[in-house]
Amino acid sequence: MNTSHDDLAAENGRSRQLRLHASDAADLMKALGNECRLLILCALAAGERSIRELNEDIPLSQSTLSQQPGRLRR
């Protein structure tokens, strides 16, 4: 099989892009892999709510609850 330098360079570029996308997907899965964050996302699916309103449905301290959205934004 005869592979040109351009073919190898293009393959390396695609491989690099795949790794970047896989890394982004892994970060998203880590963020969603937390039960508290999933509860927050489910509660927010109906619309925007304050931490106090979320706290009425999600049994966490306000401190813990207020830290979680920041982790989801990353």
C-alpha positions as CSV (number, residue, x, y, z in Angstrom):
1,M,0.0,0.0,0.0
2,N,1.4,3.4,-1.0
3,T,0.5,6.2,1.4
4,S,1.5,9.7,0.6
5,H,2.7,12.3,3.1
6,D,-0.5,14.3,2.5
7,D,-2.6,11.3,3.3
8,L,-0.7,10.7,6.6
9,A,-1.0,14.4,7.5
10,A,-4.8,14.3,6.9
11,E,-5.2,11.2,8.9
12,N,-3.2,12.7,11.8
13,G,-5.5,15.8,11.7
14,R,-8.6,13.6,11.8
15,S,-7.2,11.6,14.6
16,R,-6.4,14.7,16.6
17,Q,-10.0,16.0,16.0
18,L,-11.5,12.7,17.1
19,R,-9.4,12.8,20.3
20,L,-10.5,16.4,21.1
21,H,-14.2,15.4,20.5
22,A,-13.8,12.3,22.6
23,S,-12.2,14.4,25.4
24,D,-15.1,16.8,25.3
25,A,-17.6,14.0,25.4
26,A,-15.9,12.4,28.3
27,D,-16.0,15.7,30.2
28,L,-19.7,16.0,29.5
29,M,-20.3,12.4,30.7
30,K,-18.4,13.1,33.9
31,A,-20.6,16.2,34.6
32,L,-23.8,14.2,33.9
33,G,-22.6,11.2,35.9
34,N,-23.5,12.9,39.1
35,E,-26.9,12.2,40.5
36,C,-27.3,15.7,42.0
37,R,-26.5,17.4,38.7
38,L,-29.0,15.1,36.9
39,L,-31.7,16.1,39.4
40,I,-30.9,19.8,38.8
41,L,-31.1,19.3,35.0
42,C,-34.4,17.5,35.3
43,A,-35.8,20.2,37.4
44,L,-34.6,22.9,35.0
45,A,-36.0,21.2,32.0
46,A,-39.3,22.9,32.8
47,G,-37.7,26.3,32.9
48,E,-35.4,28.6,34.8
49,R,-35.6,28.4,38.6
50,S,-33.7,30.0,41.5
51,I,-31.6,28.0,43.9
52,R,-34.3,28.5,46.5
53,E,-36.9,27.1,44.2
54,L,-34.7,24.1,43.2
55,N,-34.1,23.5,46.9
56,E,-37.8,22.9,47.4
57,D,-37.7,19.9,45.2
58,I,-34.1,18.7,45.6
59,P,-33.1,17.7,49.1
60,L,-29.6,19.2,49.2
61,S,-28.1,22.0,51.2
62,Q,-28.3,25.4,49.4
63,S,-24.5,25.5,49.4
64,T,-24.2,22.2,47.7
65,L,-27.0,23.0,45.3
66,S,-25.6,26.3,44.3
67,Q,-22.2,24.8,43.4
68,Q,-23.5,22.3,41.0
69,P,-24.7,24.5,38.1
70,G,-21.1,25.9,37.8
71,R,-19.8,22.4,37.2
72,L,-22.4,21.9,34.5
73,R,-21.4,25.2,32.7
74,R,-17.7,24.1,32.3
